[in-house]
């Protein structure tokens, strides 16, 4: 199973750093990765990271992430329904939509397949593979809460990009890594991106 690819989708919610960091970690470990990026996500990357891609997006993205050209990354056009990730017979380790826009959330919750991100997520649900949907938004309205519940009931893991503070983060990167590390946990990727609660310590709590 270790040689199976994982699917990463980056959509147009604020917080492109979460998707980029997830991608960087996976590729740095040699994990084959299928990448799906929405047009709205490209706009967010420009606004938040001054990233503007040309015709060689894969090469430019790897350069930005300080990864070699031979990293096991495959980038897909969202209009390509013949892509491997569109089929349930193409095995993967699962998928993370990070960050997940509210529009994508609604589409996934209602079974719409208007692009390859929607289709790949629908495949994960029907094949009972891990699907992690990372919402970065506040507050949530009634419709968004219902959509999150629908996805959870369908088998997805709904996570919010909410960093913890018990590990005493000193930088924004520490906060990003906390969220990314927890998402990787849900996909069963071992990582040490953040300090885990009480790990490596002996509890002083006594039973009463």
N, C-alpha and C positions, 0 to 999 in steps of 0.2 A: 504493500500500500504506500510505502514511503516515496516511491517514484511517481506516484500519481500527481497530476497538477492540482493547484488550487485556483479558484476563480476570484479575482478581486475586481469590484466595480466601484468607480468613483463618480458620484453624481453631483448635482449643482447646489448642494447645501454648503454653507460656510463651514470651514474646517477641512479644507483639502489636505492640510498637513497630516491628518490622521490616515488618510488613504495613502499618501506618499510615503509616510514612515512605515506603514504596514508593508508596502511593496518593497521598500528598501531592505527591511529586515528579512523578508522571505527570500529575496534574490541573493542577499549576502550569505545565506546559508545553503545556497544551491537548490532551493525549492523551485521546481518548475511552476510558472505562474501564467495564467491566462488573464489578460487585462482588458477591461471594458471601461471606457471613459466617455461620458456624455458631453455634448457641446456646451451645456451649462457649466459643467465641471471645468472645462477649459477656460471659461470666462472667470470663474472663481479663482483658478490658479493664477490668472493674470492679475486679478485684483489683490490677492493675498500674498503672492510670491513673485510677482513681476515675471511670471513664466509665459512666454509666447512661443509656441511651437510652429515650425515650418513643415516642409514635406517629409522630413526625416524625424518624425516625432519619437519613435522608439529610441534612436541613437541620442537624440537631444535629451530625452527623459533620463536615460541611463547616465549620461554625462552629469546632469543636474544632481542625480542621486549618488554620484561618485562610484558608479559600478562599471565593470568592464563590458565591452560590447558583446562578449559571448555569454552574458548572463542569460539564464533560461527563461526569457520573457517572450511571450507572444501577444501582440497587440491586435485587437479585432475591430473592424468597422461595425458599428451598431446596426447597420442595415444588412449585414451579412447573415442571413438565416441559415446558410449552409455551413457556418462555422461549427467546429466540433462541439462547443459548449451548448449548442442549441439542441443537441440530441441526448436523450437519457442513456443511450448505449455507450456514450463517451464518458468513461469513469473519471471522477474527480474526488478530491478529499473534501469538497464542500465549497462554499462561497461566502464572501463577506461583501456587503454593500456599505462602504465606509468612505465618506459620510453618505447617509441616505436622505435625499430631499423629501419633502412632504408629498410632492407629486409622484415620485417613485414609490414612496410608501403606499399611497392610495392605489397606484396601479398594481403593485404586488398583492395587496390585500384583496383586490377585486378580480384577480386572475387575468388582468390585461397583459397582452404581449405586443406592445407597440414598438419595441426595439429589442436588441439582443440582450440587454441587461434584464429586462422583464422576462424574456424567454429563458435565460440561463437560471434565473431565480426560480421560475416555475418548474424547471427540470429538477432542481435540488429538492423542492417540496414533494413532487410526485415520486421521486426516487428515494425519498426519506434520507437525504444527505444533509449535513449541517448547513444551515443558512443563517448567517448573522447579519442583522439589519441594525446599523448604528445611526441612530437619529440624533442630530445636533440642532435642537430647536427649543425655544421656551417662549411663552407657556404653550401647553398643548390644548387645543380645542377638543370639543366633544367628538368631532369626526375623526381627528387624528388618533384619539384614544381608542375609538372603536376599530380603526384600521390596525393599530398595534395589537389589540386583542385578537382580531381575526387572524393576523399572521402568527401570533403565538399559538392559537388553537390549531393552526394548520401545520405546526411543527417547527416554525422558525424561532430563533432566539432574538428577541428585541432588546437592544442595549442602547443606553444613552451615553453620549460622550461626556461623562461626568467624572473627572479625575478625583481620586481620593487625596487626602492630605496627611494621613497618618505616617506616610513615609517622608514627610517634611521636604517637599520639592523645593528646589532652589532656583530652578529655571523653568521657562515655558516648555522646553524640551522634556524636562522631567515629567510635567503634567501630560504632555502628549504621549510619552512612553508608557505612562500608567494605563491610559485608555487602550493604546495599541496592545500592550501586554495582556490585558484582560480579554480583548477580542481574540488574540491568538490562543489564549487558554480555551476559549469556546470551540476553536477549530482544532484543538489538541496538538498545538505546536509548543514544544517546550521553549521557554524563554526566560531570560533574567533581566527584562527591561525595567523592572521596578522592584523595590524592596517589599516583600510580602509580609503580611501581618504575622508577627510572632515567629516567623520561620527562622529556624536556627537558634531559637531561644527556649529556655525552660520556663514554663508557666509557674508563677508563684501562687496560683489560685488553689485553695484547698477545698475539699468537699465538706459540706455541712449537712 
